[in-house]
Amino acid sequence: MTILIGLFITLACMLGGFTAMGGHVMVIWQPWEYVIICGAALGTFVVANPMKTIKDCGTATTQAFRNDVPTMDEHIELLSLLFFMMRELRDKSRAEMEMIIDAPQDSEVFKRSPSVTANDELTTFICDYFRLIIMGNARTHEIESLMDEEIETARHDKLKAYHALVAVGDGLPALGIIAAVLGVVKAMGAIDQSPEILGHLIASALVGTFAGIFFSYAVVGPLATKVKIVREKRLRSYVIVKQSLLAFMNGAMPQVAIEHGRKAISAYERPTINEVEAATISGGARPGESKKAA
């Protein structure tokens, strides 16, 4: 929603200011200039990126428009899941834990946290490291190093869409110049025409330069930044898991271990310790459900 609001403000101020200066908005409407710029940008984007990244850019853009980041309730669900998994690990046998880890979608523990199970990659990340813990030979510093490597790899993969959009944004001003040059070439072909016609052709050509710069700095660049922000917030869940499990492996009680994970959440999105305790004590119910039950 903020993306649409921002674009509306940008267009309203730009077109309003241009009109207030005495300009005619329809002069800016040069569809073939836009076809040249956007078509060239799309073509170079396809050339530069594998199909998987191209598809991921669509997913990333959708997430950015929806601001699809973990909410406070989802953070609480994740912390609650980790708490109950740690408690199960202390109380159940290895065979019972392996049954939970091998089929998390069928486990009552995971069913308490639907927002976590909806994220297959995060669910796999959690199960993999609980599996390493129950094997019994894992050293904390080795697990930490392995987690760091996996998180960095995930970050690299998730930010490929951001880097692809940045590359397109950086190239748009040059593509705008190409469109402008082609427009000037067309104008030079009509050099024998009246000054009014020639002026219109030159104005049309200059729209290409304007469009390339506008799309770069007012559309694609900010969109890429939004994609990066959303993707990094989504990756924060992995850090929460990491901090909680490392604390648990170092001997912390489950309730204390998830406090380490809670502290890894940004301050303005972080649930209070009372909210987390209420969710864990109530058996993993979501905050809204626990209030209704009360």
MARMARVEX-998552 format. One line per 4 residues: number of its first residue (from 0); their letters; for each residue x, y, z of N, C-alpha, C. Coordinates in steps of 0.05 Angstrom, whole numbers, plus 32768, in hexadecimal, padded with zeros to 4 digits. Atoms other than C-alpha are relative to their C-alpha. Layout:
BEGIN
NUM> a> X,Y,Z,X,Y,Z,X,Y,Z | ...;
//
This chain:
BEGIN
0> mtil> 8010,7FE8,8000,8000,8000,8000,8011,8019,8000 | 7FEF,7FE8,7FFF,8038,8031,8011,800D,8005,7FE5 | 7FF4,7FFC,801A,8056,8025,7FCC,7FED,800F,7FEE | 8014,7FF3,8010,8015,803A,7FAA,7FFC,801D,8009;
4> iglf> 8003,7FE4,7FF5,800E,8077,7FD8,8018,8011,7FF7 | 7FE8,7FF1,8008,8056,808B,7FC9,8000,8007,7FE3 | 8001,7FFB,801C,804D,8084,7F7E,7FEB,8015,7FF9 | 8015,7FEC,8005,800D,80AD,7F81,800A,801C,8007;
8> itla> 7FF5,7FE6,7FF8,8030,80E5,7FA7,8014,800A,7FEB | 7FEC,7FF9,8013,806A,80E4,7F76,7FF4,800A,7FE6 | 800C,7FF8,8019,803E,80E7,7F38,7FF0,8019,8003 | 8010,7FE8,7FFC,800F,811B,7F56,8011,8019,8001;
12> cmlg> 7FEE,7FE8,7FFD,8048,814A,7F69,800E,8006,7FE5 | 7FF1,7FFC,8019,806E,813F,7F27,7FED,800C,7FEB | 8012,7FF6,8015,8032,8148,7EF9,7FF3,801A,8008 | 800C,7FE7,7FF7,8013,817E,7F24,8014,8018,7FFD;
16> gfta> 7FEC,7FEB,8003,8054,81A6,7F25,8004,8007,7FE3 | 7FFC,7FFC,801D,805D,819D,7EDA,7FE9,8011,7FF5 | 8018,7FF2,8009,8016,81B5,7ECE,8000,801D,800A | 7FFF,7FE5,7FF4,801F,81F0,7EFE,8014,8012,7FF1;
20> mggh> 7FEC,7FF1,800E,805C,8206,7ED6,7FF6,8008,7FE4 | 800B,7FFA,801A,8030,820A,7E98,8004,7FEA,7FEC | 7FFB,8016,8013,8043,81C7,7E7A,7FE6,7FF1,7FFA | 8016,8010,8009,8013,8199,7E55,8006,7FE3,8005;
24> vmvi> 7FFA,801C,7FF8,800F,8154,7E74,8000,7FED,7FE9 | 8001,8012,8016,7FFD,8133,7E33,801A,7FFF,7FF0 | 7FE7,8000,800D,8041,8146,7E18,8011,7FE9,800A | 7FF0,8015,7FF4,805F,8113,7E48,7FF7,7FE4,7FF6;
28> wqpw> 800A,801A,8009,8033,80DC,7E2C,800A,7FF9,7FE4 | 7FF3,8009,8019,8061,80BE,7DF8,8003,7FE1,8002 | 8001,801D,7FFB,804E,8074,7DF9,8017,7FF0,7FF4 | 7FEB,8010,800D,8084,805C,7DC8,801B,8005,800E;
32> eyvi> 7FE8,7FFB,7FF0,80BB,807D,7DF2,7FFF,7FEC,8018 | 8002,8012,7FEA,80A1,8054,7E2D,8003,7FE3,7FF8 | 7FFD,801C,800A,809E,8015,7E03,801E,7FFA,7FFC | 7FE3,8004,8004,80E8,801E,7DF0,800E,7FFC,801B;
36> icga> 7FF2,8001,7FE6,80FE,802B,7E38,7FF9,7FE7,800F | 8009,8017,7FF0,80D4,7FF7,7E5B,8006,7FE5,7FF3 | 7FFA,8019,800E,80DE,7FC3,7E25,801D,7FF9,8001 | 7FE4,8004,7FFD,8129,7FCC,7E26,8008,7FF7,801C;
40> algt> 7FFA,8007,7FE4,812A,7FC9,7E72,7FF7,7FE3,8005 | 800A,801B,7FFD,8100,7F89,7E71,8013,7FEC,7FF2 | 7FEE,8012,800E,812D,7F6A,7E3D,801A,7FFC,800E | 7FE6,8002,7FF2,816E,7F79,7E62,7FFC,7FF1,801B;
44> fvva> 8006,800E,7FE7,814D,7F60,7EA2,7FFF,7FE1,7FFB | 8002,801C,8007,813D,7F1D,7E81,801C,7FF5,7FF8 | 7FE6,8009,8008,8183,7F18,7E63,8012,7FFC,8019 | 7FED,8000,7FE9,81A6,7F26,7EA6,7FF9,7FEC,8016;
48> npmk> 8008,8010,7FE9,817E,7EF7,7ED3,7FF5,7FE5,7FF7 | 800C,801A,8005,816D,7EAD,7ED5,7FE2,8000,8005 | 801D,8001,7FFE,8124,7E99,7ED2,7FF7,8000,801D | 8008,8002,7FE4,8122,7E89,7F1C,8000,801C,800D;
52> tikd> 7FFF,7FE5,7FF5,8137,7ED0,7F2E,7FEA,8012,7FF4 | 8015,7FF0,800D,8106,7EEE,7EFC,7FE5,7FFA,800E | 8019,8007,7FF2,80CD,7EC8,7F1D,8000,800A,801D | 7FFE,7FF6,7FE4,80E6,7EDA,7F63,7FFC,801E,8001;
56> cgta> 8005,7FE3,8000,80E5,7F24,7F4F,7FE2,8005,8001 | 801D,7FFD,7FFE,809B,7F1C,7F44,7FF5,7FFB,801C | 8008,8006,7FE5,8092,7EFC,7F88,8009,8016,8013 | 7FF6,7FEB,7FEF,80BE,7F30,7FA9,7FF1,801A,7FFD;
60> ttqa> 800F,7FE8,8005,8098,7F69,7F89,7FE5,7FFE,800D | 801A,8004,7FF3,8056,7F4C,7FA0,8002,8003,801F | 7FFC,7FFD,7FE3,8071,7F46,7FE7,8005,801D,8008 | 7FFA,7FE3,7FFA,808A,7F8E,7FE4,7FE6,8010,8000;
64> frnd> 8019,7FF1,8002,8046,7FA8,7FCE,7FEE,7FF9,8017 | 8011,8009,7FEA,8023,7F80,8004,800D,8005,801B | 7FF1,7FFD,7FE7,8059,7F91,8038,7FFE,7FE6,8010 | 8003,801B,7FF5,805A,7F46,8046,8017,7FF9,8013;
68> vptm> 7FEB,8005,7FEC,8086,7F46,8084,7FF3,7FF3,8019 | 800C,800C,7FE8,807D,7F1F,80C5,7FF4,8014,8013 | 800D,7FEF,7FEC,804D,7F3F,80F5,8008,7FF9,801C | 7FF9,8006,7FE4,8053,7F42,8140,7FF4,7FE5,8008;
72> dehi> 800C,8019,7FFA,8022,7F08,8146,800F,7FE8,7FF4 | 7FF0,8015,800C,804C,7EDF,8116,801A,7FFB,800E | 7FE8,8003,7FEF,808A,7EED,813F,7FFA,7FF0,8019 | 8008,800F,7FE8,8065,7ED4,817C,7FFC,7FE3,7FF9;
76> ells> 8004,801C,8009,8050,7E95,8156,801A,7FF2,7FFD | 7FE6,800C,8004,8098,7E88,8143,800E,7FFA,801B | 7FF4,8003,7FE6,80B1,7E92,818A,7FF2,7FEA,8010 | 8010,8015,7FF2,8079,7E66,81A5,8008,7FE4,7FF5;
80> llff> 7FF8,8019,800C,808B,7E2F,8174,801B,7FF7,800A | 7FE5,8007,7FF6,80D4,7E31,8189,7FFF,7FF8,801D | 8002,8007,7FE4,80C0,7E2F,81D2,7FF6,7FE4,8003 | 800C,801B,7FFD,8094,7DF1,81CA,8012,7FEB,7FF4;
84> mmre> 7FED,8013,800B,80C8,7DCF,819D,8016,7FFA,8014 | 7FEB,8004,7FEC,80FD,7DDA,81D3,7FF5,7FF0,8017 | 800C,800F,7FEA,80CE,7DC1,8208,7FFC,7FE3,7FF9 | 8003,801C,8009,80BE,7D83,81DF,801A,7FF2,7FFF;
88> lrdk> 7FE6,800C,8001,8107,7D77,81D5,800A,7FF7,801B | 7FF8,8007,7FE5,8112,7D76,8220,7FF0,7FE8,800B | 8013,8013,7FF4,80D6,7D49,822E,7FFD,7FE6,7FF0 | 8006,8017,8011,80D2,7D19,81F3,801A,7FF1,7FF8;
92> srae> 7FE9,8010,8009,80FF,7CE2,81D8,8008,800A,7FE4 | 7FF5,7FF8,801A,8129,7CEA,819A,7FED,7FF6,7FEA | 8012,800B,8014,80F9,7CBD,8172,7FE7,8012,7FFD | 8018,7FEF,8001,80BD,7CE9,8185,8006,801B,7FF3;
96> memi> 7FF9,7FE7,800C,80E2,7D28,8172,8005,7FFD,7FE1 | 7FFC,8005,801D,80F6,7D0A,812F,7FE6,7FFF,7FF1 | 801A,8001,800D,80AD,7CFD,8120,7FF5,801C,7FFB | 8009,7FE4,8003,809E,7D47,812B,800F,800D,7FEA;
100> idap> 7FEF,7FF3,8013,80D8,7D5E,8102,7FFC,7FF6,7FE3 | 8004,800C,801B,80CC,7D2E,80C8,7FE6,8008,7FF3 | 801A,7FF8,800B,8083,7D43,80C0,7FF5,8017,800F | 8009,7FE9,7FF1,807C,7D89,80DC,7FE3,8009,7FFA;
104> qdse> 801B,7FF8,8008,803B,7D96,80B6,7FEB,7FF0,8010 | 8013,8011,7FF1,801A,7D5D,80DD,8003,8002,801E | 7FFA,7FFE,7FE4,8037,7D70,8120,7FEE,8014,800E | 8010,7FED,7FF1,800B,7D90,8155,8010,8018,8009;
108> vfkr> 7FEF,7FEA,7FF8,8046,7DBB,816A,8000,8015,7FEA | 7FFE,7FED,8017,804C,7DDA,8124,7FE5,800B,7FF9 | 801B,7FF6,8007,8001,7DDF,811A,7FF8,8018,8011 | 8005,7FE9,7FF0,8001,7E13,8152,800A,801A,7FF3;
112> spsv> 7FF3,7FE9,800D,8029,7E41,8124,7FFC,7FFF,7FE2 | 8005,8002,801D,8008,7E43,80DF,8011,8013,7FEF | 7FF1,7FED,8010,802F,7E80,80C9,801D,7FF6,7FFB | 7FE6,800C,8004,8070,7E59,80D3,7FFF,7FE9,7FEC;
116> tand> 8002,8017,8012,8059,7E1A,80B0,7FFA,8008,7FE4 | 8005,7FF6,801B,8042,7E44,8076,8019,8007,7FF1 | 7FE6,7FF9,800C,808B,7E56,806B,8011,7FE6,8000 | 7FF2,8019,8002,80AA,7E15,8053,801E,8002,8006;
120> eltt> 7FE3,7FFC,7FFD,80F1,7E30,8053,8007,8004,801E | 7FFB,7FFC,7FE4,80ED,7E48,809B,7FFA,7FE7,8010 | 8006,8019,7FF2,80CC,7E07,80B2,8017,7FEC,7FFD | 7FEA,8012,8005,8104,7DDF,8092,8019,8009,8010;
124> ficd> 7FE9,7FF5,7FF0,8138,7E0D,80B3,7FFE,7FF7,801D | 8004,8007,7FE3,811A,7E00,80F8,8004,7FE2,8004 | 7FFE,801D,7FFD,8113,7DB5,80EE,801D,7FF6,7FFC | 7FE4,8009,8005,815A,7DAD,80D3,8011,8004,8018;
128> yfrl> 7FEE,7FFB,7FEA,817A,7DCD,810F,7FF7,7FF2,801A | 8009,8011,7FE9,814E,7DA9,8142,800A,7FE3,7FFB | 7FF6,801B,8006,8163,7D69,811E,801E,7FFE,8008 | 7FE4,8000,7FF8,81AC,7D7C,8128,8003,8000,801E;
132> iimg> 7FFE,7FFF,7FE3,819F,7D8A,8171,7FFA,7FE5,800C | 8007,801A,7FF4,817E,7D47,817F,8014,7FEA,7FF9 | 7FEB,8013,8006,81B8,7D23,815E,8015,7FFE,8017 | 7FF1,8001,7FE7,81DE,7D36,819D,801E,8008,7FFE;
136> nart> 7FE3,7FFB,8002,8224,7D44,8181,8005,801D,7FF6 | 7FFC,7FE6,800B,8219,7D8B,8169,800C,8013,8014 | 7FF4,7FEB,7FEF,8245,7DC2,8186,7FF4,801B,7FF9 | 800E,7FE6,8004,8227,7E07,8190,800E,8011,7FEB;
140> heie> 7FF2,7FEE,8013,825D,7E2D,816A,7FFF,7FF5,7FE3 | 8003,800C,801B,8258,7DFC,812F,7FE4,8005,7FF5 | 801C,7FFA,8009,820C,7E04,812C,7FFD,801D,7FF9 | 8002,7FE4,8005,8213,7E4F,8130,800D,8007,7FE5;
144> slmd> 7FF2,7FFB,801A,8245,7E50,80F6,7FEF,7FF6,7FE9 | 8010,800B,8015,8218,7E23,80CD,7FE7,8011,7FFB | 8017,7FEF,8002,81DB,7E4E,80DC,8007,801A,7FF1 | 7FF7,7FE7,800D,8201,7E8D,80C8,8003,7FFD,7FE2;
148> eeie> 7FFB,8005,801C,8215,7E6E,8087,7FE6,7FFC,7FF1 | 801A,8005,800D,81CF,7E57,8077,7FF0,8019,7FFE | 800F,7FE6,8001,81B0,7E9A,8089,800C,8012,7FEB | 7FF3,7FEF,8014,81E3,7EBE,805E,7FF9,7FF7,7FE4;
152> tarh> 8008,800B,801A,81D4,7E8F,8024,7FE4,8007,7FF9 | 801C,7FF9,8005,818A,7E9B,802C,7FFD,801D,7FFA | 8001,7FE3,8005,8195,7EE6,802F,800A,8006,7FE4 | 7FF6,7FFC,801B,81BE,7EE3,7FEF,7FEB,7FF9,7FEB;
156> dklk> 8015,8009,8013,8187,7EBC,7FCC,7FE8,8013,7FFF | 8018,7FEF,7FFE,814E,7EE8,7FE5,8005,801C,7FF5 | 7FFA,7FE5,8009,8171,7F28,7FD1,8008,8001,7FE2 | 7FFA,8000,801D,817E,7F13,7F89,7FEB,8011,7FF2;
160> ayha> 8014,7FF0,800C,813C,7F33,7F77,8006,801E,8003 | 7FF9,7FE4,7FFA,8152,7F74,7F98,8017,8009,7FED | 7FEA,7FF8,8011,8194,7F75,7F71,7FF8,8001,7FE3 | 800A,8000,801C,8170,7F65,7F30,7FF1,801A,7FFA;
164> lvav> 800F,7FE7,8003,8141,7FA0,7F3A,8012,8018,8000 | 7FED,7FEA,7FFF,817A,7FCE,7F4D,800F,8003,7FE6 | 7FF2,8000,8019,819F,7FBB,7F0D,7FEE,800D,7FEA | 8012,7FF4,8013,8161,7FCD,7EE4,7FFD,801E,8005;
168> gdgl> 8003,7FE4,7FF9,8158,800E,7F09,8019,8010,7FF8 | 7FE8,7FF2,8008,81A1,8021,7EFD,8002,8004,7FE2 | 7FFE,7FFE,801D,819A,8014,7EB3,7FEA,8011,7FF2 | 8016,7FF1,800C,8159,803A,7EA8,8007,801C,7FF5;
172> palg> 7FF8,7FE6,800B,8178,8080,7EA1,800E,7FFD,7FE5 | 7FF3,8004,801A,81A5,8066,7E69,7FED,7FF7,7FEB | 8014,8008,8014,816B,8044,7E47,7FEE,8017,7FF9 | 800E,7FE7,8006,8146,8086,7E4C,800E,8011,7FEC;
176> iiaa> 7FF0,7FF1,8013,817F,80A7,7E27,7FFF,7FF3,7FE5 | 8002,800E,801A,817B,8071,7DF1,7FE5,8008,7FF3 | 801A,7FF8,800C,8131,8081,7DE8,8000,801D,7FF7 | 7FFE,7FE4,8008,8141,80CB,7DE6,8010,8003,7FE6;
180> vlgv> 7FF0,7FFE,8018,8177,80C1,7DB2,7FF0,7FF7,7FE7 | 8011,800A,8017,8147,8099,7D86,7FEC,8016,7FF9 | 8013,7FEA,8005,8115,80D2,7D8E,800D,8017,7FF1 | 7FF1,7FEA,800E,814A,8105,7D79,8006,7FF8,7FE3;
184> vkam> 7FFC,800A,801B,815B,80DA,7D3D,7FE7,8004,7FEF | 8019,7FFB,800E,8112,80DC,7D2A,7FFC,801D,7FFA | 8003,7FE3,8004,8111,8127,7D34,8012,800B,7FEA | 7FED,7FF7,8015,814E,8131,7D08,7FF7,7FF9,7FE5;
188> gaid> 800A,8008,801A,812B,810C,7CD1,7FEA,8013,7FF6 | 8015,7FEC,8008,80F6,8143,7CD2,800A,801C,8003 | 7FF4,7FE6,7FFC,8127,817D,7CD5,7FF5,8015,7FED | 800B,7FED,8013,8105,819C,7C99,7FE3,8009,8006;
192> qspe> 801C,7FF9,7FF9,80C2,81A1,7CBC,7FFF,801B,800F | 8003,7FE7,7FF2,80A6,81DE,7CDF,800B,7FFF,801C | 7FF6,8000,7FE4,80C3,81F3,7D23,7FEC,7FF4,8014 | 8014,800B,7FEE,8081,81DF,7D44,8002,7FE1,8000;
196> ilgh> 7FFE,801D,8002,8086,8197,7D2B,801A,7FF6,800B | 7FE6,8008,7FF7,80D0,8193,7D38,8002,8002,801F | 7FFF,7FFD,7FE3,80C8,81AD,7D7F,7FF0,7FEA,800E | 8010,8016,7FF4,8092,8179,7D8D,8010,7FE6,7FFF;
200> lias> 7FF0,8019,8002,80C0,8141,7D75,8017,8000,8014 | 7FEA,7FFF,7FED,80FA,8159,7D9F,7FF6,7FFD,801D | 800D,8003,7FE6,80CC,815F,7DDC,7FFA,7FE3,8006 | 8007,801C,7FFD,80B5,8118,7DD0,8019,7FF0,8006;
204> alvg> 7FE7,800F,7FFB,80FD,8100,7DCE,800A,8004,801C | 7FF7,7FFA,7FE4,810E,8122,7E10,7FF0,7FF2,8015 | 8011,800F,7FED,80D5,80FD,7E31,800E,7FE5,8007 | 7FF1,8019,7FFA,8101,80BE,7E2B,8014,8003,8016;
208> tfag> 7FED,7FFB,7FEA,8137,80DC,7E57,7FF1,8004,801B | 8010,7FFC,7FE8,8102,80F3,7E89,7FF5,7FE5,800B | 800D,8019,7FF8,80E0,80AE,7E8A,8015,7FED,800C | 7FEB,8012,7FF5,8121,8088,7E94,8009,8007,801C;
212> iffs> 7FF8,7FF6,7FE6,8136,80B3,7ECF,7FE9,7FFC,8014 | 8017,8003,7FEE,80F0,80B2,7EED,7FFB,7FE3,8008 | 8004,801C,7FFA,80E7,8067,7EE8,8016,7FF5,8012 | 7FE9,800A,7FF1,812D,805C,7F05,7FFE,8009,801E;
216> yavv> 7FFE,7FF5,7FE5,812A,808A,7F42,7FE6,8003,800F | 801A,7FFD,7FF2,80E0,808F,7F50,7FEF,7FE7,8001 | 8010,8018,8001,80C7,8049,7F40,8011,7FE7,8007 | 7FF1,8019,7FFD,80F9,8010,7F39,8013,8001,8018;
220> gpla> 7FED,7FFD,7FEA,812D,802A,7F6B,7FF2,7FFD,801B | 800E,8003,7FE6,80FC,8034,7FA5,7FF3,7FE4,8003 | 800C,801B,7FFE,80D9,7FF2,7F94,8015,7FEB,8008 | 7FEA,8012,7FF9,811C,7FCD,7F98,8007,8003,801E;
224> tkvk> 7FFA,7FFC,7FE4,8129,7FED,7FDC,7FEB,7FF3,8012 | 8016,800C,7FF1,80E4,7FD7,7FF4,8003,7FE1,8000 | 7FFC,801D,8002,80F2,7F90,7FDC,8016,7FF7,8014 | 7FEB,8007,7FEE,8133,7F8F,8003,7FF7,8001,801D;
228> ivre> 800A,7FFD,7FE4,8111,7FA8,8043,7FEE,7FE9,8008 | 8013,8016,7FFB,80DA,7F74,803E,800E,7FE6,8003 | 7FF1,8019,7FFF,8109,7F3B,802F,8011,7FFD,8019 | 7FEF,8002,7FE8,8138,7F4C,8068,7FEF,7FFD,8019;
232> krlr> 8012,8005,7FE9,80FE,7F50,8099,7FF7,7FE3,8001 | 8008,801C,8000,80E7,7F0C,8083,8016,7FED,8008 | 7FE9,8010,7FF8,812D,7EF0,808D,8006,8003,801D | 7FFB,7FFC,7FE3,812D,7F0A,80D4,7FF6,7FE8,8010;
236> syvi> 800A,8017,7FF2,8105,7ECD,80E8,8016,7FEB,8004 | 7FEA,8013,7FFE,8143,7EA2,80DB,8013,8008,8017 | 7FEF,7FF7,7FEA,816B,7ECD,810B,7FF3,7FFA,801B | 800F,8006,7FE7,8135,7EC4,8140,8004,7FE3,8008;
240> vkqs> 7FFC,801C,7FFB,813A,7E79,8139,801D,7FFA,8009 | 7FE4,8004,7FF9,8186,7E7B,813B,8006,8008,801C | 7FFA,7FF6,7FE5,818A,7EA5,817A,7FF3,7FEF,8016 | 800F,8010,7FED,8156,7E7B,819E,800D,7FE5,8003;
244> llaf> 7FF5,801B,7FFE,8175,7E38,818D,801C,8000,800C | 7FE5,7FFE,7FF4,81BC,7E4E,819E,7FFF,8004,801E | 8003,7FFC,7FE3,81A5,7E66,81E2,7FF7,7FE6,800D | 8009,8019,7FF5,8181,7E24,81ED,8017,7FEB,8001;
248> mnga> 7FE9,8013,8000,81BF,7DFC,81D9,8015,8007,8015 | 7FEE,7FF8,7FEB,81E7,7E24,820A,7FF6,7FFC,801C | 800A,8007,7FE5,81BB,7E0D,8243,7FE9,8010,800A | 8016,7FEF,7FF7,8184,7E42,8246,7FE6,7FF0,8000;
252> mpqv> 801A,800C,7FFF,813E,7E2D,825A,7FF0,800A,7FE7 | 800F,7FF7,8017,810B,7E31,8220,7FF5,801C,8001 | 800B,7FE5,7FFD,80EA,7E70,823C,8016,8015,7FFE | 7FEA,7FED,8001,812E,7E92,8242,800B,8000,7FE3;
256> aieh> 7FF5,8003,801B,8145,7E78,81FE,7FF0,8011,7FEC | 8010,7FF0,8013,810B,7E98,81D8,8002,801D,8006 | 7FFB,7FE4,7FFA,811A,7ED9,81FC,8018,800A,7FEF | 7FEA,7FF9,8011,815C,7ED9,81D6,7FF6,8005,7FE3;
260> grka> 800B,7FFC,801A,8134,7ED1,8196,7FEF,8019,7FFE | 8011,7FE8,7FFF,8103,7F08,81AA,8010,8019,7FFD | 7FEF,7FE8,8001,813C,7F39,81B2,800B,8004,7FE4 | 7FF6,7FFD,801B,8150,7F2C,8169,7FEB,800E,7FEE;
264> isay> 8015,7FF2,800F,810E,7F4D,8152,8004,801E,8003 | 7FFE,7FE3,7FFE,810F,7F97,8141,7FEE,800B,8016 | 800E,7FF6,7FE8,80F9,7FC1,817C,7FE3,8008,7FFB | 801B,7FF7,8004,80BB,7FDE,815C,7FED,7FEA,7FF6;
268> erpt> 8010,8017,8008,80A3,7F99,8145,8001,7FEA,8016 | 7FFB,8015,7FEC,80B9,7F72,8183,7FE8,7FFD,8013 | 8015,8004,7FEC,8082,7F53,81AE,800C,8003,801C | 7FF6,7FFE,7FE4,8088,7F5E,81F9,8004,7FE4,800B;
272> inev> 7FFB,801A,7FF3,80A1,7F27,8226,7FE6,7FF5,800C | 801A,800A,7FF5,805B,7F23,8245,7FEF,7FF4,7FEA | 8010,800C,8016,803B,7F17,8201,800B,7FE5,7FF8 | 7FF4,801A,8007,806C,7EDF,81F2,7FFA,7FEC,8016;
276> eaat> 8006,8013,7FEA,8062,7EC0,8236,7FE3,7FF8,8000 | 801D,8007,8002,8016,7EC4,822E,7FFB,7FEB,7FEA | 8004,8012,8017,801B,7EA0,81EB,800B,7FE4,8007 | 7FF4,801A,7FF9,8048,7E69,8206,7FF1,7FF2,8016;
280> isgg> 800E,800B,7FE9,8023,7E5F,8247,7FE4,7FF6,7FF7 | 801B,8007,8009,7FE0,7E5C,8222,8000,7FE8,7FED | 7FFF,8018,8011,7FF9,7E20,81F9,8004,8006,7FE3 | 7FFA,7FF9,801C,800F,7E45,81BB,7FEB,800E,7FF1;
284> arpg> 8015,7FF2,800E,7FCF,7E6A,81AC,800B,801B,7FF7 | 7FF8,7FE6,800A,7FD6,7EA9,8183,7FF6,8015,8013 | 8008,7FEB,7FED,7FD0,7EEB,81AA,7FE3,8006,8000 | 801C,7FFA,8001,7F8B,7EFA,8191,7FEE,7FEA,800B;
288> eskk> 800F,8017,7FF6,7F73,7EB4,81A2,8001,7FFE,801E | 7FFD,8002,7FE3,7F90,7EB6,81E8,7FEE,8015,800E | 8010,7FEB,7FF4,7F6C,7EF8,81F6,7FE2,7FF8,8000 | 801C,8009,8001,7F2A,7EDA,81DE,7FFA,7FEB,8015;
292> aa> 8004,8015,7FEC,7F34,7E9E,820A,7FFE,800B,801C | 8001,7FF4,7FE6,7F41,7ECB,8245,7FE5,800D,8005;
//
